[in-house]
């Protein structure tokens, strides 16, 4: 069945003046940058994109049906059972649309699942639940004819398409019993996600595919003339560059620096995460609503939007080796209470382009480092100007100095070397797991987690996910920590000294366990055994000297009396000498010689 182009009135409905991006530096956003320089760089390629739109086609009479109802009826006539899903609506759909690749055979399939509304609700459960229908371009294996859902979920076409069809009806209720809110009118909602498209292309594909679905189910096509233009929203947007994997670590470091700066000084919303496999980064991303702090121009209509930047490599071993090269991607990550209108996509894309190109330049990705695939041809992309924020380097150094001071204060305030051992090991190994830190330091895993949590709270360390790795915010901070610890604590910040202390901690716990066992075997010391067992249990969680003594010892400058008063108390004997400590490793001139 041939696909049809969208009706003329749809194209006309999409025309309206575009919003303009304000000039860089129009407002003071307490930037950490010193200015901007004009650069040119290849235009990134659009990748994932999502739009949604509502047709106000709710039936007005007994002989009328909105498109959602027609889909429901068509599903009953042709599918009838969810066990028969995914149901093939149109075979070899890749031959029908020029935006699908001939080398990736695919069918158009229909699926369904329970949705969030129903006719009624009782005790938080829906009664007469309505369904959401999904129409998807799905790959199939040419040899077996089996769909990707049946054999391999990673069997995908580079150009994807999926559209969810949902009812919009204020007579329906949520599980809470509250009526469904239909902000853009009642009828049928289409929520589409596809790739290598913008808002217009995404909507056009939606029209083409839904018209094809109507023919396959022998139902009437959607009434596109009932489209509520105000409901046409962009909920997803991505642009990217593909680059050589030899620069992956550099790009990761630049992202980690950006996270450090975005969090520096507090305020705003910053979220980040990372994944490592076999000791190497496979993904790192940062999402924030305050990129203007780093000199990225955010137009006023997008003040509530969040944007993200991601570096990632594909899982597995694709047949096309070019796809093993990583991507640097900027994406729309959220937009507050109201999605941006699809007309604002050029404005959104302008922000994404400045973001991705800024990180590309800061990661030293030259034109020769950009790698092509079937869709992304960097040498064929137009060279476009963008404003590159300057001054990040100085800002990173300032933020790292603050973090270094916090780290040093935590280590010096501790009455034992446990915290020094943890932070030095993370720096020396360029990241370590909780198990590795416990093995190297001799501390229990619980105690390791407590110490790490303190450094995370101080914004010195961060936790990477999958697997859980403890690392520093950026490479410069890691190297500075090593230098600082070795300079201030030369005897303690040493692998042999850390190993010796780890052995002592393990030996101390071993002796206490033996003592507990002996006491438990005796008949005469129940109370004493209970007391010692509690102490041993504490030591099982950590070497007792660190976790307990911090409650008893306190830095002089944190006491209720000034340092001069404390000195007088020591001089007249109110405080005995055994209750005072000075870290002489940092003040060698105090040690008597000769």
C-alpha positions, 0 to 999 in steps of 0.5 A: 500500500503506497503512502500518501503525503499529508493534506495541504491544509496541514502544511499550511497550518505549520507556518508561523514566524519563528522565535529568534535567539537573543544575542550572547551576553544580553544578560548577566547570569553570574557567568563563570566565563570571561567572554566568547569567541566566534568559531565555526564548526560542522553543523551537528546532525539531528538524531532523536526527535519527538513531537505530540499533537491532539486532534479534536475529533471527539465524536459529536453524534452516534454515527461518528468516531474519533480516530482512537475509537477506530484504532480500538475497533480495528485492533479488535477486528484484526488482532483481538488478543495481546498474545498476538502482538506485535501484530504486523500491519504492513509488511516491508514498510521500508520499501514504502517510505524514502526516509527508511533505509532499504538495507534494514528490512522492517515491518509496521507493527501494532501493539497495545498496553493498559494506559493511565485512565479508565471509565471509573476508579475504585480504591486506586484501581481503574475500572474499564481501563483504556489502552494505549496503542503503539505503531512501530517500524520494527526490524525483522530477520531476513533469514527467519522472518522473525521480528526483533521483539522475538529474537533480539531487541537490539536489532534496530533500524538506524531510522526509527519510528514509533507513535503512541495513540492515546484518548483525550476525554474528560469523562475518563478518570485517573486511578485517583478518581480525578477526571482526565485533564484535556489541556488541548481539547478532546479527541485523539493524541499522537505522540511520536518519536523518530530519528534523523528528523526535526519537528516538521519531518516528525509530524509529516511522518506521523501523518503518512504512517497513520494514513497507512495504518488506517488502510491496513485496519480498514478504518477511516483516516484521522481527521487532520483538519481537526488538529489543535495547532497549539497542541503541537509540542516538541518533547524530545530533541537531539543533535550529535557528532560522531568522533574517534574513540581515542578522544573519548576520555578527553570528552568525558573529562570536559563533561566532568569539568562542566559538572564541577562548574555547574555545581560550583556555588550551588543553586539550580538543578544539576544531574549527572551520571556515568557508566564504565565497562572494563575500566573504561568510560562508555557513557557520561552525561550532564543535565542542567537548567543553568547552562547560561552560567557557562556562557551558553545562550538560553533564549527567554522562552526556554528559561524553564528548559533543561538541556543535557550533553552526553558522551557514549559508545554503543553496546555490543559489536555492530556489524558496521564498525563505524558505529563503534565510534562514540557520539557527543550529543546534546539533547532536550532533557525537560521543559518544566510544566509546559512543553515547548511548541514545535515551532520553537525547534529551531530555537531549541536546536540553536541551543543544542548546537552551541552546546555540542559544538562547545564541548567538541571544541573544548575536547579538541575534536578537529575535523579529522577526529569526526567520523562518518556513518551512513547518515552523518557525513562531517565533511559534507555538513555546512560550517556554521559559526557559534559562540564559544564560551571562554574562561572555563579553564580558570573557573575549573581551577577556582572550583578545584581550589575550593574542593581541595581545601575541603578535602584537606580540612576533612583529612586533617580534622580526622584523628586517624588516617582512614580518610586519607587512605580512602581519598589517596587510593581513589586518586592513585587508582583514578577511581575505585569500587567500594570493594577495592577501597575496602581491600586496599585500606583494610576498612570495612565496606560500611565504613568505606561507604560512610567516608565516601559519603562525606567526601561526596557531600563535600563535592570532592568525590562523585559516584559513577553508576554501573558499576559503582565507581568512586572517582573525582569530579575531574582529572585536574582535581585528582592530580592536585589531590595526589600532590597535596596529600603527598606534600602535606602528609609525606609519611602517610600518603604512601602505598607502603604506609597504607598497606601497613595500616590496612594489615594492622586494621585486619589484624586488630579485627581478627584478634577481637573476633578471637577474643569474642569467640573465647568469651562466648565459649566461657560460662563465667563472663556473660556480661563481659562477653556481651560488652566486648561483643558489641565493641567487636561488632563496632570494629567489624564495621570499621577500625574503631579508632577512626569512627569513635575517636572523632566523637571525642576529639575536636579541632581547636578552632572548632571549640567553644573557647578560643585557641589562646584560652585552650593554651592557658588551660594546657599551661596551668594543667587543666588539660593534661598533655596526653589529651592534646595532639599536634600533627607534627608531620605537617610541622617538622620544626616542632620535633626535637633534633639531636 
